[in-house]
Amino acid sequence: MPEQAASVLARYRIAVQACAVMNFRQMSRSVTSHFDAQLRPSGLRATQLNLLMAIDAAAATTITDLAEILAVDRTTLTRNLKLLRVRGLVEKKRIALTASGRRSAAAALPLWEKAQEQFVRTLGKGRWAALLGELAAAKASIRPRVRKRSEVE
């Protein structure tokens, strides 16, 4: 391998180990996998339960509002809402849970609580509290997403 290519690969390996996006995405996938496994009996994935709970708690009236609350892209949110609407968990004409959606979320909540308790116990309560603080600081350090003009109108 030429020396220049080896140098570039060495820099890449160092960068990847320190890369914020790679580390956060790896951690996110691992945590999501843990919660998905625990929630499997409910028929919901962690992202779906999160969306149902946000709908129920946030009283968002638009896709844009809900997307901002969840910090997700509008197209991703629209696709996920469509799947929940097809399952009869979210109303078709507005952002609200159906009776079935409320029952599904309620049934999944004890499974989520178990997954959360296992995660916190394994990590340690002190480390979890510290991590929450660090995650809040990391989020605050990133400039809030700027809405596109078409989203504001």
ZILIN-V599558 format. One record per residue. RES is the residue in three letters. SS is DSSP state (h for helix, s for strand, l for the rest). OMEGA is omega in degrees with one decimal (999 if undefined). D_FIRST is the distance of its C-alpha to the first C-alpha in Angstrom with 2 decimals. Layout:
{{RES	SS	OMEGA	D_FIRST} {RES	SS	OMEGA	D_FIRST}}
This chain:
{{MET	l	178.4	0.00} {PRO	l	-176.8	3.81} {GLU	h	-179.4	6.43} {GLN	h	179.3	8.39} {ALA	h	178.4	6.64} {ALA	h	178.9	6.46} {SER	h	179.0	9.96} {VAL	h	179.0	11.13} {LEU	h	178.3	10.44} {ALA	h	177.0	12.22} {ARG	h	179.6	14.98} {TYR	h	-180.0	15.33} {ARG	h	178.6	15.89} {ILE	h	-179.2	18.46} {ALA	h	-178.3	20.07} {VAL	h	179.9	20.48} {GLN	h	-178.0	22.19} {ALA	h	-173.5	24.59} {CYS	l	-179.4	25.06} {ALA	h	-175.9	28.80} {VAL	h	-179.8	28.77} {MET	h	-178.9	26.38} {ASN	h	178.5	28.38} {PHE	h	-179.4	31.71} {ARG	h	176.7	30.89} {GLN	h	179.3	29.72} {MET	h	-179.7	32.89} {SER	h	179.2	34.99} {ARG	h	179.4	33.84} {SER	h	-179.8	34.55} {VAL	h	178.8	37.95} {THR	h	178.7	38.84} {SER	h	177.8	38.06} {HIS	h	-178.5	40.38} {PHE	h	178.3	43.15} {ASP	h	180.0	42.77} {ALA	h	-179.9	43.21} {GLN	h	-177.2	46.33} {LEU	h	-174.6	47.74} {ARG	h	-179.9	47.23} {PRO	h	-179.5	50.92} {SER	h	-176.8	52.05} {GLY	l	178.3	50.17} {LEU	l	171.5	48.55} {ARG	l	-178.7	45.01} {ALA	h	-179.5	44.52} {THR	h	178.9	43.84} {GLN	h	177.7	47.02} {LEU	h	177.8	49.14} {ASN	h	179.7	47.84} {LEU	h	178.2	48.87} {LEU	h	-179.0	52.27} {MET	h	178.1	52.97} {ALA	h	177.8	51.99} {ILE	h	-177.0	54.30} {ASP	h	-174.6	57.10} {ALA	h	-169.1	56.75} {ALA	h	-176.8	55.73} {ALA	l	176.1	58.28} {ALA	l	-177.8	55.88} {THR	l	179.4	57.57} {THR	l	175.6	54.67} {ILE	h	-179.2	51.16} {THR	h	178.6	49.95} {ASP	h	-178.7	51.78} {LEU	h	178.0	50.43} {ALA	h	178.4	46.86} {GLU	h	178.8	47.17} {ILE	h	-176.9	48.69} {LEU	h	-177.6	45.85} {ALA	l	176.4	43.11} {VAL	l	176.7	41.92} {ASP	l	-178.9	41.49} {ARG	h	-178.5	44.72} {THR	h	176.8	43.24} {THR	h	179.2	41.88} {LEU	h	179.9	45.27} {THR	h	179.1	47.16} {ARG	h	-179.5	45.25} {ASN	h	176.4	45.88} {LEU	h	-179.9	49.53} {LYS	h	179.1	50.01} {LEU	h	179.5	48.93} {LEU	h	176.6	51.35} {ARG	h	178.2	54.08} {VAL	h	178.7	53.70} {ARG	l	178.7	54.16} {GLY	l	-177.7	57.27} {LEU	l	179.5	56.04} {VAL	s	-179.9	56.12} {GLU	l	-176.6	58.92} {LYS	l	-171.7	58.29} {LYS	l	179.6	59.92} {ARG	l	-178.3	59.04} {ILE	l	-179.9	56.63} {ALA	l	177.7	58.56} {LEU	s	169.8	58.38} {THR	l	175.2	60.68} {ALA	h	177.9	62.76} {SER	h	177.6	60.25} {GLY	h	177.8	57.41} {ARG	h	178.4	59.29} {ARG	h	-180.0	59.95} {SER	h	178.8	56.32} {ALA	h	-180.0	55.14} {ALA	h	178.7	57.90} {ALA	h	-178.5	56.96} {ALA	h	-174.2	53.27} {LEU	h	178.0	54.03} {PRO	h	177.2	54.83} {LEU	h	176.6	51.56} {TRP	h	-179.7	49.71} {GLU	h	177.7	51.71} {LYS	h	179.2	50.65} {ALA	h	179.6	46.96} {GLN	h	-179.3	47.32} {GLU	h	178.6	49.23} {GLN	h	-179.2	46.66} {PHE	h	-178.1	43.81} {VAL	h	179.2	45.75} {ARG	h	-179.2	46.95} {THR	h	-179.4	43.48} {LEU	h	-175.0	42.01} {GLY	l	-176.3	45.17} {LYS	h	179.4	47.77} {GLY	h	178.7	46.90} {ARG	h	178.5	43.19} {TRP	h	178.7	44.15} {ALA	h	178.9	46.51} {ALA	h	179.7	43.94} {LEU	h	176.9	41.31} {LEU	h	177.4	43.86} {GLY	h	179.4	44.40} {GLU	h	177.7	40.72} {LEU	h	177.2	40.27} {ALA	h	178.7	43.29} {ALA	h	179.2	41.87} {ALA	h	178.4	38.52} {LYS	h	-178.4	40.45} {ALA	h	-178.1	42.69} {SER	h	-179.1	39.81} {ILE	l	179.7	38.65} {ARG	l	178.3	40.83} {PRO	l	179.0	43.00} {ARG	l	178.4	42.11} {VAL	l	178.6	43.94} {ARG	l	172.5	45.99} {LYS	l	-179.3	45.66} {ARG	h	-179.1	48.92} {SER	h	178.9	49.50} {GLU	h	-177.5	49.38} {VAL	h	-175.6	52.01} {GLU	l	999	54.50}}
